[in-house]
């Protein structure tokens, strides 16, 4: 076989991210940088999918030789149902953001929670024996509960406008919680202070933030928002004004969950620091 023919027959492994909308996704840039930094050869693209076509789109990509895919809104629950096998963290999160295709099966995982925890640890935020407040009881919150509990916190409070949703999460994770999980409404937090407060609501996307008391934040409190941007989110800006010790946005979580997906697919763990630096610079230039 000639060198030319061998070259033409070589096909790089293909990956992509499904979403709607999807144009804004930074995943292709992130994974291309991971590939460059680890010496991996692959193609990573994005695909806009319609709700009614997501299942067929995934199966087509799989049938055409795709090796794996990331899944973003609004398809994480559909990806869960589509998977032949699930990790424990995906089952508990009831959502999948990482698909792998092997031996004719679709494997579903959820790397969001580990991405958050690793970002907090990267910022030297102690989680062991800490009092942690999670704002919101939707899919974003549910996806991070197990990885947080695995860090052995002293207490985790889930606050939500509809308390029954927070109660349901506590019940679901009861076997893992060792009675450390508690549910309440935003107005029930009273004067209790926390070591770490995580905003898992979508409020920052609309220029708002959850209604919690100033007394929930002390000079020792670290506040984290899963939303990221070139400027501080409304929640982080408010937390900083209240004297929080540290405020952190969700860019590190985004890159961290992508790194976990990359590791699952390629069996190589990429370094995220250079990628974060580039993304920060790009976002600052967009202002």
N, C-alpha and C positions, 0 to 999 in steps of 0.2 A: 504493500500500500504506500503510495507516495505521501510525502509530508503534506502536500496541498490537500489531498483527499482526506487524510486523517484530520486535518484542521477543519475542513468543511463538515465532517461528521460529528465533531465535538460540539456538544450542546451544554451550556451552563445550566446549573440548577436554577429553577425559577421560583420566586416568592412574590407575594403581593399583599396589599392591605385592602380589605373590602370596607366600604362605608357609604353613607349618604347623608350629608355631603361628604366629599372626599378630597376635593381640590386643595383644601387647606392642610392636609396631612403632611407632616414632616417625616413620616416613617421611611419613605424611600431614601431621603438624604441621610438619615441616621444609619440605616442598614448598609448603605453604600460605604459610609465612613467606617463602620465596623468591619466590613469585608476588606477594605484597603488596609486597615490597621492590623488585621490578623492574617493577611495573606490568603484570604478565601476568594474564590471566583464564583460569583453568583449574579443573578439579575433580580432586582426588586422593583416592583412598580405599584401603582395604585389602580383600583377599579371601582367605578361608581356602579352600584347595584341597586335595583329596585326591590322593595320589600317582597313582592310576589315572585321575584326571580333569584333571590339570594341562594336558595338551596340548589337550584339548577346551575347557577354560576359557579358555585364552589365545586360541585361534582364535575362540571366541565373542565375546570382548571385542574382538578385532580386527575381526570381521565387523560388530559393532554400532557401529563408528566410533572405538574406542579409539585413541589416538595413540601410547601408549608405556606400558611397565610396568617396574617394578623386580622383581627376583626374589631371594628370600632362601631360607634352608634350608627344605626339602631339595631344592629344584628347580633349582639352578644348572646341574647336569649335564644335566637334561632340557631346559632352556632352550637349552643349547648345541646339542643334537641337533635341536631344533625350528626353529632359525634357518636362514633361506635363505642369508644371507651373514653372515660373521663378521669382526671386526677381528683384526689379528694378535695383539693382547694377549689377546683372548678365546680364540683358537686355542691359544696357548701356556699359558694358565691352565687350559684345558680346562673352563671354567665361564663362564657368562654371568649377569650381575646386572642388565643393562640391555637392554630390548627396545624397538625402534622399529618402527613400522609405516608403510611408505611404498611407493607404487606396487605394491600387492598383495604385497609381500614383508615378511618379518620379519627385521630386522637385529639381530644380537647383539653386545654389547660387554661388557667387564669394566672397571669403574671403581674397583675396590677398591684396586688398587696405586697408582694416581695419587692416590687419596684419602689413603693412608698417606704417600706421599712428600711431598705438599703440606703435610700436617700436621707432619711432621718439619721441613721447611723453614720453616714458619710459626713453629715454636719455635726457629728459628735453630740447628738441628742440622746441622753440616756433613756431607755424605755423600761428596763428592768426596775421593778418596784416603783414605777411612776404612776401618777394619777392622770389618766388620759380621757379627754372629752372628744367625742366624735359628733359633729353636727350634721344631721341628715340621716335618713334610714332607707335610702334608695339603693340602687345597684352599686354605686360607687362605694358607699359605706360597707355594704355586705361583702364586697370583694377584698377588703383589707382587714376584716375582723380576725380571721384565723392567723395570718402572719403576725399581727400585733399580739395576739394572745400567746403565740409561741415565744415572744420576747419576755414573758413572765412579768407583766405589769402588776402593780398593786390593785388597780381598779380601772375599769373602762366603762364610761357612761355614754350611752347613745341618746342624744337629745333630738327630738323631732317634733314638728308642729302636730302631726298625728301620732300620738303616743302608741297607739296599737301597732303601728308598723315597727317601731323600735322594740316593742314587747315581743313581736314575732321573731325578730332577729335574735334577741336574747334567748328565746326558747330554742331556736334552731341550733345555736352554738353552746347550749347549756352544758353538754357533755365535755366540751373543751375548756370551759370558762372557770371551773373551780369556784363558782359563785362570785366571780369578779365582774360580771356584766350586770349593768343596771340600765333601765330605760326610763326616760322622763320627757316632759315637754320643755320647751325653751324657758317658759315662765316658772319652772320648778327648780331651776338650778340655784336659785337664791344667792347666797354669798359664798358658795363653795368655789375654791380656787383649784386650778389644775396645773400640772407640770407641762402637759402638751395638749394643745387644742387643734384638732384637724377639721377643716371645713370641707365636708364631702357633699355639700349642697351645690346646686347650680346657680345660686344667688349672684355670685360674682359676675357671671356672664351677662346679667341684666343690670349691672351697676349697683347691686344691693348686697346686703350681708345679713346673716341670721341675727335675730334680736336676742343677744345675750347680754348679761350685765357686765359693767366695767369691773366689778369685784371678782369676776371669774378669771381675770388676768392679773398677775402680779409681776414684779420685776424679775421673777425666775421662770416665767411661762414662755414656752416656745409655741408660736402659732404657725400653722401650716395650711396652705390653700392648695387644693388639687388643680386649680386653674393656674395658668402661667401666662406671662406676657412681658413686654419690654418695661412696663411700669407695674407698680404694686397694685394688686387687686383691691377693691373697696374694703374687703375684710382685713387684709394685711395692713393696709394704710391705717384703718381704725385701730387695729391691734397695736401697731407701732405708736400711735398717739396715746394709747393707754399705758405705755411703758413696758410692753412685752420685751423679754430678754433677746429674742431673736424672731424674725419673720422669714418664712421660706415659701417660695412658690412651687408649683408642681412640675417644673421643667425636668428636674432631676428624677421625678417619678416616671415621667414619660420616657426618658432615655433609659432609666433603670429597668422598666418593664420590657422595653425593646431589647435590652442586653440579655435579659433572661430568656426571651423568645429565641434570640440568636444562639444562645448557648444550648437550648433544647434542640434546635435544628442542626447546628454545626459542631456541637461538642467542643466548642472553644469559647472561653469567656472573654469578651472584649473589654478594653479599658474605656470608661465613659468620660473621663476628664477632658480629653481633647475635643470630643464631640460636643460636650456642654459648652466649652469655650467658644467654639465656632457658632453654635446656635445662639448664644448670648449676643455675640457680635452681630449676627444677622438680624436679630430682633431689634437691637439698638439702632441699626441702620434703617429700619423700617419706620421708625418714629417720624 
